[in-house]
Amino acid sequence: METRTLRFGTIKIISKNLIHFCYNKGIEVGKNEMREIIQILVDYVAVNGKIKLVLEIPPTTVTNLEAMTYLNENKYKNENTIAVALVTKAIAQRLNSKYYHTRVEVGVPTQFFKSVKEAFDWLGEV
């Protein structure tokens, strides 16, 4: 397993097509951070093929509007992922993420979980 630490989170390559990304606790994810993580994932996919992604968002981490707008415009998800499992424990984050990922970013299987283990279990079935 390969791990890469960024200033705003950690990427763990679990297997060739399975990646776990976890944002650091208590940060505000802006456009620059979003751009960086998307570029890392796009570069990885170009070499290794589409991925299954576990995206873990700690309760005190927020994504600002500029980052969400960039994410929406970029459309990385449909082109680069097989499925996405979002892990959030905060109710507000779950509702916000669920709205975004099921209404705005459609076309890729996406599920929401309270634990990383549940997320990995689901991705193993996809």
Order of alpha helices (4+ residues) and beta strands (2+ residues): beta-beta-beta-beta-alpha-beta-beta-alpha-alpha-beta-alpha-beta-alpha
